[in-house]
C-alpha cells in the first residue's frame, strides 16, 4: 500500500483509466499514478478534486487528508467501511477504566523515554557533549520513577521533565547551522522546530489512517486529554514513535545537509518559520524512505516489517487489548 502526497500549487486531481491524474497549470505539471494499492492521499495547500474522483476514492477506501502548505490540519474524507462500533464501544469503556489507562500510559511513556535515550546515545557517539550525557543520566533516573506512579497526572509530570532533559541534550547534537534552544510549536519559531513539527504532522496522519483502518475512534484516548476536534488517540500512539521516526529524521536531514538554512521562509506574521515548497517535497521524500525502512523492533514477531506496517500492527495490537480489556497485550516499541 502507498501514500501519495500532493504539494503542487492549485493542483487538479482526477481519476482516469484506473490512474490518479494530478495536473497543475501553474507548475506546468501532469502526473499519472496507478490507483491500485493507494491507501491514502495527503493534500498540502489548494487542490480541487472531481466528483468522480471522490467517488472512486470512497469506493476504493482511499482516505483523503487536507493540510495547509505549512501542515495545519483542515479536514479528512474517508469511507465508513472500517467503522467498528462494537470495538469503539469497548474503546470508550476502557477509556473510563482508570487502571487500564494508567497501566497503558506507563508502558507507552516509559518506552517513549527509552527511545529518546537511544536517539541521544546514537548521535552522542559523534559528539563529545557533556550536556547530552547529563540528559541521558537524568532521564535514566526518571524511568524507574515513572514505572511506580499512581496517577496519570504524576506520570505526565515526570514525562514532561524527561522531555525537557531530552530536548536540552538534543540541542547539542544538531548541526551548528540550526540553532535549537528547546521545543516550541504552534507556530514553530526556528528551523529545527519547524522540521520537528512537520515530521510530527506526517506521523500523525500515518497513525490516524492506521487507527481508522482498525475500526477505532481516533478521538477517544487513554493517555492524552480529549478535546473537541483533536485526534487524541493518535497522540497516544505517536508517543513511542516520535524519537524513532520524527526526531531522528530531523537530525538526519540537517546533519547531512539535505535540508539547509536557506530552505526556509522568513518568519510569518505570527513568527512561524516553515520549509519552502521545494524543500518540503524533499523532506516528505525522506520521511517516506524512513517509514518504508525495515526493522525487527516488534517484540511479538520474529521477522522484519516496515515502520509503517509496524504502526498498523501496533494499532491492531491495541484493538485486541481494548476488546479483551487487558492493557498488557499492548507492547510498545522500544528501539535498540
C-alpha positions in Angstrom: 0.0 0.0 0.0 1.2 3.5 -0.8 0.7 7.1 0.4 0.5 10.0 -2.2 1.5 13.5 -1.1 0.3 16.4 -3.3 2.1 19.7 -2.9 1.7 21.2 -6.3 0.0 24.6 -6.3 -3.6 24.7 -7.5 -3.5 21.1 -8.4 -6.4 19.4 -10.1 -6.9 15.8 -9.1 -8.9 13.2 -11.1 -9.1 9.6 -11.9 -8.8 8.2 -15.5 -8.5 4.6 -16.6 -7.6 3.3 -13.1 -5.0 6.0 -12.6 -4.8 9.1 -10.4 -4.1 12.2 -12.5 -2.6 15.2 -10.9 -2.3 18.4 -13.0 -1.1 21.9 -12.2 -1.1 24.7 -14.8 0.9 27.0 -12.5 3.7 24.4 -12.3 3.2 23.1 -15.8 2.9 19.6 -14.4 0.9 16.5 -15.2 1.5 13.2 -13.4 -0.3 9.9 -13.7 -0.1 7.3 -10.9 -1.7 3.8 -10.7 -4.6 3.9 -8.3 -4.2 0.2 -7.3 -2.5 -0.1 -3.9 -3.0 3.5 -2.9 -4.2 3.7 0.7 -4.1 7.5 1.5 -3.8 10.8 -0.3 -2.4 13.8 1.6 -3.0 17.3 0.1 -1.0 20.3 1.1 -2.5 23.7 0.2 -5.1 24.3 -2.5 -6.3 21.5 -4.7 -9.6 20.6 -6.4 -11.0 17.1 -6.9 -13.6 16.0 -9.5 -16.7 14.4 -8.0 -15.9 11.2 -9.9 -12.5 11.2 -8.2 -14.1 11.5 -4.8 -16.5 8.7 -5.6 -13.6 6.4 -6.7 -11.6 7.2 -3.6 -14.6 6.3 -1.3 -15.4 3.1 -3.3 -11.7 2.0 -3.0 -11.4 3.1 0.6 -8.7 5.7 -0.1 -8.5 8.3 2.6 -8.1 12.0 1.8 -6.4 14.4 4.3 -6.2 18.1 3.7 -3.5 20.2 5.2 -2.3 23.8 4.7 1.0 24.3 3.0 2.6 24.7 6.5 0.9 21.5 7.7 -2.2 22.8 9.6 -5.0 20.2 9.5 -8.1 21.2 7.6 -10.1 18.0 7.5 -10.4 14.5 6.2 -12.6 12.5 3.9 -12.9 8.8 4.4 -15.4 6.0 3.8 -17.3 4.3 6.7 -16.3 0.7 5.6 -13.9 0.3 8.5 -16.0 1.7 11.3 -16.5 -0.9 14.0 -19.0 0.5 16.5 -18.7 -2.6 18.8 -14.9 -2.1 19.0 -15.4 1.6 19.7 -17.8 0.9 22.5 -15.1 -1.2 24.1 -12.7 1.5 23.5 -14.9 4.1 25.2 -15.4 1.7 28.2 -11.6 1.2 28.5 -11.1 4.9 28.4 -13.2 5.2 31.6 -11.2 2.4 33.3 -8.6 4.2 35.4 -6.4 1.1 35.8 -6.4 0.2 32.1 -5.5 3.8 31.2 -2.8 4.2 33.8 -1.1 0.8 33.0 -1.2 1.5 29.3 0.1 5.1 29.8 3.0 3.9 31.9 4.1 1.3 29.4 3.9 3.7 26.4 5.5 6.7 28.2 8.4 4.6 29.6 9.0 3.2 26.1 9.0 6.8 24.8 11.7 7.9 27.2 13.8 4.8 26.5 13.6 5.6 22.8 14.6 9.2 23.4 17.6 8.0 25.3 18.6 5.6 22.5 18.5 8.5 20.0 20.7 10.7 22.2 23.2 7.8 22.6 23.3 7.2 18.8 24.1 10.8 18.0 26.3 11.3 21.1 28.8 8.9 19.6 29.9 11.5 17.1 29.9 14.4 19.6 31.6 14.8 23.0 28.7 16.6 24.6 28.6 16.6 28.4 25.1 18.1 28.2 23.8 15.2 26.2 25.5 12.7 28.6 23.9 14.5 31.6 20.5 14.4 29.9 20.8 10.7 29.4 21.7 10.2 33.1 18.8 12.3 34.3 16.4 10.5 32.0 17.5 7.1 33.2 16.7 8.1 36.8 13.2 9.0 35.8 12.4 5.7 34.1 12.1 3.7 37.3 10.1 6.6 38.9 7.6 6.6 36.0 7.0 2.9 36.4 5.9 3.4 40.1 3.5 6.3 39.7 -0.1 6.0 40.9 -1.8 8.5 38.6 -1.6 9.8 35.0 -1.1 13.3 36.3 2.0 12.2 38.1 3.2 10.2 35.1 2.8 13.1 32.7 4.7 15.4 35.1 7.7 13.1 35.0 7.4 12.7 31.3 7.4 16.4 30.8 10.6 16.7 32.9 12.2 13.9 30.8 11.2 15.8 27.6 13.0 18.9 28.9 16.1 16.9 29.6 15.8 15.2 26.2 15.5 18.4 24.1 18.3 20.0 26.1 20.6 17.1 25.1 19.3 17.0 21.6 20.1 20.7 21.1 23.8 19.8 21.5 23.7 17.2 18.7 22.0 19.3 16.0 24.2 20.8 13.2 25.6 24.2 14.2 23.7 26.0 11.3 20.4 25.1 13.1 20.1 26.9 16.4 17.8 24.9 18.6 17.2 26.0 22.2 14.3 23.8 23.0 10.9 22.7 21.8 8.4 25.3 20.6 5.3 24.9 18.4 2.1 26.5 17.1 3.8 28.1 15.4 7.4 26.7 15.3 9.7 29.7 15.7 13.0 28.3 14.4 14.2 26.0 11.6 14.7 22.8 13.6 11.4 23.1 15.4 9.8 23.6 12.0 11.3 20.2 10.9 10.1 18.5 14.1 6.6 19.9 13.7 6.4 18.9 10.1 7.6 15.3 10.8 5.1 15.0 13.7 2.3 16.1 11.3 3.2 13.4 8.8 3.5 10.8 11.5 0.1 11.9 13.0 -1.7 11.1 9.8 0.1 7.8 9.3 -1.2 6.8 12.7 -4.6 8.3 12.1 -5.0 6.1 8.9 -3.9 3.0 10.8 -6.3 3.8 13.7 -9.3 4.3 11.4 -8.5 1.2 9.3 -8.7 -0.8 12.6 -12.2 0.5 13.3 -11.2 2.6 16.3 -12.1 6.2 17.0 -9.1 8.5 16.6 -10.6 10.9 19.1 -11.1 8.6 22.2 -7.8 8.4 24.0 -6.2 6.7 27.0 -3.3 9.0 27.8 -3.9 12.5 26.5 -6.9 14.5 27.5 -9.7 14.5 25.0 -10.8 17.8 23.4 -13.1 18.8 20.6 -11.7 18.1 17.2 -8.3 16.6 18.4 -7.4 13.0 17.4 -6.2 12.3 20.9 -5.8 8.5 20.4 -3.3 9.3 17.6 -1.3 11.5 20.0 -1.3 8.5 22.4 0.1 6.1 19.7 2.6 8.6 18.3 4.5 8.8 21.6 6.6 5.6 21.1 7.4 6.7 17.5 8.3 10.4 17.9 12.0 9.9 18.6 12.3 6.8 16.4 10.8 8.3 13.2 10.4 12.1 13.5 13.2 13.4 15.7 15.8 11.1 14.1 14.6 12.2 10.7 15.0 15.9 11.5 18.6 15.4 12.9 19.5 13.3 9.8 18.4 15.8 7.2 20.2 18.7 8.9 23.4 16.9 9.8 23.6 15.5 6.2 22.8 19.0 4.8 19.8 17.5 2.9 17.9 20.5 4.3 19.7 23.8 4.7 19.0 27.1 6.4 18.2 28.7 3.0 15.3 26.2 2.5 13.1 28.1 5.0 10.8 31.1 4.7 11.2 34.2 6.7 9.0 34.3 9.9 5.4 35.0 9.1 3.1 37.4 10.9 2.8 35.0 13.8 6.5 34.4 14.0 6.2 30.9 12.4 9.1 29.5 10.3 8.4 26.9 7.6 10.1 25.0 4.8 9.6 26.3 1.3 7.7 24.2 -1.3 10.7 22.5 -2.9 12.4 21.6 0.4 9.0 20.3 1.7 8.9 17.8 -1.1 12.4 16.7 -0.3 11.6 16.3 3.4 8.4 14.3 2.6 10.5 12.0 0.4 13.0 11.4 3.2 10.1 10.7 5.6 8.7 8.1 3.1 12.1 6.5 2.9 12.2 6.3 6.7 8.7 4.8 7.2 9.3 2.3 4.5 12.5 1.1 6.1 12.5 -2.4 7.6 13.1 -3.2 11.3 12.7 -6.0 13.8 11.5 -3.8 16.7 8.2 -5.5 17.3 8.6 -7.9 20.2 5.8 -10.3 19.1 7.0 -11.2 15.6 10.4 -12.6 14.5 10.6 -11.0 11.1 11.3 -7.6 9.7 8.5 -5.2 8.8 8.4 -1.6 7.5 7.9 1.1 10.2 4.6 1.9 8.5 3.5 -1.7 8.7 4.7 -1.8 12.4 2.4 1.2 13.1 -0.5 -0.7 11.6 0.3 -3.8 13.6 0.6 -1.8 16.8 -2.9 -0.4 16.2 -4.2 -3.9 15.7 -2.5 -4.9 18.9 -4.2 -2.0 20.8 -7.6 -3.1 19.3 -7.1 -6.6 20.8 -6.1 -5.1 24.1 -9.3 -3.0 24.1 -11.5 -5.9 23.1 -10.1 -8.1 25.9 -9.8 -5.3 28.4 -6.2 -6.1 29.1 -3.6 -3.3 28.7 -0.7 -5.7 29.0 -1.5 -7.1 25.5 -0.2 -3.8 24.1 3.6 -3.9 23.9 5.2 -0.5 23.0 8.1 -0.4 20.6 11.5 0.0 22.2 14.4 0.5 19.8 18.0 -0.6 20.4 
